[in-house]
């Protein structure tokens, strides 16, 4: 089979303005970035359309493994299948982060015959949204230190600054640093550190903002630290909100591209559901729903992380309710969860498949906790055997769950027709979603409900630092916010080495961060870091710029 880059060369994309107009978007809202990418002004949501409220489909997956599950590829393939069936459809995906693109994960534009284009521009700088978010975040950081340097009229306690710098790159050496060295002219020495841009509160604020007014209010209400008298200090006190809005002006507008088969695709907002809320922007999702009869979006890593936050944070705040949920898995992933060594995943082995089904079972149960019934999508690889797939199909259908084998990687939309048809059946059986916890629950109870119900934990332990953080949350009267748990993505537990369906484990909460502007509390568990590191051989070593200007190795 051809590689991803060779496949892309077989397709000629439509002019992006034509794609936008095919959605019924008026030309006054189209802001082109060349012939293949455009931003769509947020005011396009005010434009009257025939439908105005397309059915929303959520795609998530079982616990991720190095073998790959393919949420984004499946989402794109499913969208292309709807296009082939003659339906009005639009995708709403997350923007790739440079860190994983040049690190371990690689690009985030799909694969095979289910890709969105232009691959290199989307995976690298795209329209500059991540750079704008990084600059806005770091303007806050610079303003805090500058304010202290010039007299500290707000009485900010440098020891209690909670705001961190960010960059869109994996760099473990920046997780903890010392600032202000070099004498009194260089500022006040203090401890600090960097998170990756996708995990920043500014990213979450941009993703959850309904419009510019909402964006302004969220920025104003962002907590940056505490005074010497333990009073909270917010961004509004720095007087820089106008500058922040200026930096984020263009970034707020969703980006529109297309799949290889011409399916319109909004790509807007950050990834990383293990350390952030992990959803694309509310504006992009609503834009897709506003302009098409079907809107398909994704949430990852596994359902326990991305989809839980999609329901408990995004759906609450944006008043969304998916009409169907697709749960993606692979034969390879289930073999790994069953205990098979990664080096032997291409070998047919039904026993390891059977042993790994318990991970799939837990995610099916988790979907049902939200009052939804999933469609299980088997993302087929070339070396999967019919016998292995039959075991999974029989197991799923015995539970009364819809199952579809999907070959979208090798066949594009045609290979996902069965999945699209099963999704349409599932929509007819849809019920309103039910959140996992109530906002009026205590913070401790919210955390315990997610950890016990979604992860299968026996109990939750809180460190002394976390208990201090809880007191801060109570003092700020923010106990009514939803929670965003940061956890190891490769396990249902907070221990990344526990695969399958761990039981009788305890989750350790070490910190609770207040993201008042975003509107949730970040709960850090286990040893999770909000600044990833690069692997021994990062994907950056495979990227090349050719003499004709073509970039290869980014996919």
N, C-alpha and C positions, 0 to 999 in steps of 0.2 A: 504493500500500500504506500501511496505517496505520503511524504511528511507534511506537517501542517502548512509550512510555507509554500510548498508546491501546490497544495490543494487551493490555497488562497489565490494563487496566480491563475487558476482556471476560471475564476469568477470575475465579472466586471461589475462593480457596484454602481447603483443608480446615483445620479446627482442627489446629494442629501436634501436639497431644497424640495425636490420631487417627493422624497420619502416623507418629509414633513407635511407637504400639502396633501399627501395620500391619507394622512390622519385627520385632515380637515382643519389644519392649523393655518390661520391667516398669515399672510406674508409679513405683516407688521410685527409679528412676534418671533420671526425667524432671524437668528443672529449667527450667520455662517462663520466657521473657522476653516476656510478652504472649501473644497468640493465634497469632502467625505464626513465632515463633522459640523454640527451646528449646536448652539445653545438655543433653547426655547424660553422666551421671556416668561417669568412666573405669571404675568398677567394673562397668559393664554388660558389659564384655568377659569378665567371669567368669561371666556368666549363660549357662546351657546353652541351646543352640538346636539345631535339627534338622541344620543343615548345618555351621556353625562355620568353614567355610573356602571361601567363595565364590571363583569364578574372577576374577582381577584382570586388567582391561584397561587398558593405558596408551595415552593419546592424546598425541601430540606433533605436530611440524609441520616444514615446510621453513623456511629462513632467513626471519625476519619482514621485512616491508616495510611502508611506510606504507599500502599498498593493503589490508592486512589478510589474515590467514589464517583465524582463527576457531577456535582450539583449544577454548576454553571453550564457545562456542556449539555446536560439533560434539559435544563431550562431553555436553552437556545433551541435544541432539537425539538422540544415540545412546542415552542412557539412557531417553528417552521412547519411542524405538522398541522397546526391550526391554519396557517397560511395556505397550505396545500389543500386543506378541506374547504377553502373558500371563506373562512371566517375572518372577521375583523379582529386583529390581535396586536398587542404591543407588549414588549418586555420591559422590565424595570430591574436593572442589575446594579451591583456595587462597583465602584471604581477600584481598579487595582492600586496597590501601594508599591512604591519602588523597593521597599525593604524586602518583601518576599519575592518580588519579580526577579531581583538580582541575588536573592539568597537561596533558600531551599525549595520553595514552592514553584517558582517560575511564574509565568504570566497568568492572567485571569480572564482570558477572552474566549474560553472554550477550546475545543480541539476537533481534529478530523474535519468532517463535513458539517459540524455544528459550531461555527465560530462567528464572532462579531468582528467587523473590520472598521478602520485600519488597525491591525494588530499591534504594530510597533508604536504608533502614536498613543493608543489607548493605554498600553502597558507602561509607557514611559511618562512623558509630561502631560499628555492629553491636552486639556484646555487650561491647565494651570491651577485647578481647584486646590490640589494638595499644597501647592506653593503658597497660595493665598491664605489658606488655613494656618500653615506653618508660620507665616509672617505675622498674622493677627495674634496667634498664640504668643509668639516671642516678643511682640510689641508690648503685651501685658507684662511679660517677665521683665523686659528692659525698663518699663515705666515704674514697676514696683521698686527695683533697685535704685533707679534714678530719684524717685521720691524720697527714699530713705537717705540717700546721699545728700540731697539738698534740704535737709532739716527735719524731714519726717513729721510733717504737720498732722498726719493721720495716726501717729503714734504706733506704727506697725512694728510688731515684735519680729525681728529677723528669724528667731528660732521657731516661729509659728507660721511661717509662710508655707502654704500648701500648694501653691501654683508652681508647676514644673515647666521647663522648656521642652520643645519637641523638635524632631527632625524626621523626614520621611526616608529613613534608612535604618537597617539593623546594625546596631553598634553597642555591644555589651559593655564596652569600657566607659560609656557615658551614663550608665544607670545611676551611679552615685559619684558626684564630683564635689570639689570645693571651689566656691566662687569668691571673687574679690581679693585674690592674693596680689601682692606687689606694693603694699603700702596704702596709706589713707586716701591717696588720689584715685585708687582703683575700686573704691567701694568698700562695703562692710563684708569681711570674710564670713562665709556661712556655708553650710552644706546645701547641695542642690542635686539636680539630676535631670535626665532627659527621658521622655517617653517617645514612642513612635507616633507620628502625626495622626494616624488612624485612630489611636486610643485617646486623643486629646478631647477635652470637653468642648472646644470650639468646633471640632468635627461633629460631635453629637448635637450641639446646638444647631449647626447648619442643617443637619439631617432631619431634625425634628421641628424646625421653624416652619410656620404656616405661610409667612410673608415677611416683608422687611420690618414691619412694626413688631411682630412677634420676635424676630431676630434681635432687634434692638433691646426689647425687654429682657430677653434671656441673657444677653451679654451684660446688661446692667446688673442683673441679679447673680452674676457669677462670683462665687466666694474665692478670694485670693489669700486670705490668712486672717490672723487675729491680732488685736492690739495688745499692748502690755497689760491692759485691764481685762483681757480675754473677751473683748467685744469683736464681733465679726466685721471684716472689711471686705467690701464688694467692688467689682470693677467700676461701677458708677462713680465711686469716690475719686478715681484717678482722672476723670474727665477726658477719657480717650475713646469713648464709645463711637463718636463720629468718625474718628480715624479707622476704627475697627470695621465699621459699616462700609467705609470707602474701600478698604482692602478686600472685603467680602462681597462687594456689589455684584460683580460678574459671576462669582463662584456660586451664588445662591440659585442661579438659573440652571435648570437641568440640561444635560448634554444629550443630544440625539445622534445615534449612529444607526447601523443596520447589520443584520446577519448576512451570511453568504447568500442566502436565498431571498434577501430583501425584506426580511421582517423588521419593522421599526423597533429600535431598542434605546430606551433611556438608560444611561449609565451615570450615576450621580451619588456620591456619598461613600463613606468608608467601610472597609471590611473589618476583620478581626473580632469575631463574636466571642473569642475566648478572653479578650481583654477589654472589649468595648461592647456597645449594644449591637454592633455587627449588621445593621440594616442599611439599605440604600435610603435616599431621602424621602420624606413624606411627599414633598413636591413632585418628585419623579414618579412615585407610585400613583399619586392622584392624577398626574398628567396622563399616565398610561390608561388609567381607568376612565378618564374624562374623554379620551379620544379614540377608544376602541371598545368593542363588545367584550373582549377578553384581555385581562392584564395578568401577566405571569411574572412573579418576583421570586427571589431566593433568600434563604437565611441559613447561615452555617456558622461554625463548623457542623457538628451534629445537631440533631433536633434539640438535645438537652441544653445546648448553649444558644445558638442563633434563633431558633424558632420559639423557644421559651421567652426570650427577650422581645421577639417580634410580637407575640401575643400580649405579654404582660406590660410591655412598655409602649411599643409603637402603636398597636391596635387600640390601646386605651386612650393614648394622647391624640391620635388622629381619627378615632372613631371608624376603624376599619374592621372588616370581618371576612376572612377568606371564604370563598364558596367551596373550595376543595384544598386538600393538602396532599402533596406527592412526597413520598418517602423513598429516596434513592439508596440503593445498595448494590454491591457487586459480589460475584462469587469469590473473587480474590480477598475482598475485605472480610467476608464471613469466614474464610479459611484462616485468616490471621487471628480473628477473634476466637476461633476454635483451637488456636495454639500452633498452627502451621508456621514453619520458618519461612521468612520472606523469600529466601533463595529458591524455594520449591513451589511457589504459588502457581506456576504454569502446569504443574503435575496434577492430573485428575485425582481427586481424593474426596469421596463422598462423606467419609467419616468426619473430616475436619469441617466440611460444610455444615453437617448436622450439629456439630459441637458449637459452631459460631452463630447458630440461629437464635440463641438466647439474647444476643445483643440486638438483633432485629426485633425480637419479641418485646424487649423493654421499650424500644422507641415507638412501636405500635401502641403499647399501653400508654406511653407519654402523650401521643397525639390524642388518644381517647380521653385523657384527663382534661383536655380543653374542649370536650364535647364534639370532637371531630373524628371522622373515620378516614384513615389515609388510603391512598392508592399506592401500593408498593411497586416501584419501578426498578426492574433489574437492568442496570446498565451493562450491556453485554460486551465482553472482551473476546478477541479472536480465539483464545485458547480455552474458553469456557466450554465444557461439555454439555450436551443435551441432558445427560443423566443428572449432572449437578444442578442445572437450572430447574429440572423437573422436581427435584427434592424441595427447592425453595418455593416453587409455584404451589405444589401440593400442600406444603406447610402453611403458606399464607392463605390459600383459598379455603383450607379446613377451618380457619378462624372466621370465615365469612368476609374476608378482606379482598378487595379487587387487586389483581396482579397483572402487570404488563411487562413483557420482555421488550427492551428498546435497543435498536441498532442505529441510533442517530449518529454515532461517531463515524460509522462507515457508510451510512446511507442518507445522512441528513434528515430532513423532515419526513421523508418517506419511511425511514426506519422507526419513527416515533408515532405513526398513525394509530397503532393499537393503544398506546399510552394516552393519546389525545381522546380517543373514543371512550376509554375507561374513565378519564377525568370528567367527561360530559355526563356519564352515568352517575359518578360520585356527586356532582353538583345537584342532581335531582334529589339526593338523599341528605343534603346539607342541613345542619342545625346551627343555631347561633353559638358563637364561641363563649366559653365560660373561663374567666381568668383563674389562675392557680391559687391566688390569694386575694384578699380584700385590702384596699389601701389603708383601711382603718386598723388592720392588724398591726401589732407591734413590729418593730424592725427585726427583732430576734425571731418572732413567729414567722415572718415572711421568709427569712433565710432558711429556717428549719423546714418550712413547707416545700420550698424549692429543692433543698438538698435531699429530703426524704422521699418526696413524691417523684421528682424528675430524675434524680441521680440514683436513688435506692439506698441512700445512706442510713445507717443505724442511728447516728446522732451527730451533733455539731458542737465543736469546742471553740471557745473564743479566747484568744490571747489577751494579756493585760492591755496591750496596745489597742486591740479591737474594743475592749470594754471602755477605754478612755474615749475612743472615737464615738461610741454609742452615746456617751454623756454629752459630747459636742452636738450630736444630731438632736438630742432631746432639748438642749439649751437653745438651739436654733429653731426649734419647733418645726422640724422637717421630717418627723416620723411618718407622715402620711405619703411620702414619696415612694414610687416603686423601686425595686432593687435591680442592679445589674451585676451579676456575679462573674468575677474573673476566675477562670478555672482551667486546668489542663485540658486541652481539646482532645487528646488521644485516649482518654478514659472517661467513663461515667463518673469516676471518683476524682479526687484532687491529686491522685498519684498517677502520673503519666504512664507508669509501667503496668498498671492493672488493666488488662484487656477483657474482652468478652462482656460478662455482666457481673461485676464485682458485688459481693454481698458482705454484710456485717462489717462495714468500714465506717470510719468517722471522718467528717470533713472539718478541717481546721481553718477558721477565719482569723486572719492576722491583722487586717486593717479594714476600715470602712471610710471611704472618701466621699465628701459631699460635693456633688455636681448639681448645685442649686439652679444654675442657668439651664443646664440640659434637662433638669427635672427628674433626676434619679440619684440613688446612692450606689457607689461602686464598692462592691464587696470583694476584697482580695483573699483568695484561699490558697492553701498549700504554699508552694514555692513559685507561683506564677509571677512573671515579670511583665511589665507593660512596655518594655523595650527589648525586643527579641535580639538574638545574636545570629551571626552568619555561620553556616556549616563549614566543615573543613574544606570542601570544594564548592564554593557558591556558584550559582547560576551565572553570575557576572563573568566568570572565566570563559563562558561559551558565547558571549555576545561580541559581534564584530560589525564594524562599519565598512562596507565595501566601497570601492572606488567610485561607483555610480551613485553613491549616497544611500543605497539600500542597507537597512539594518537587519542582521540575521541573528538567530539565537534567542530572540525574545518571543516566547509563546507559552 
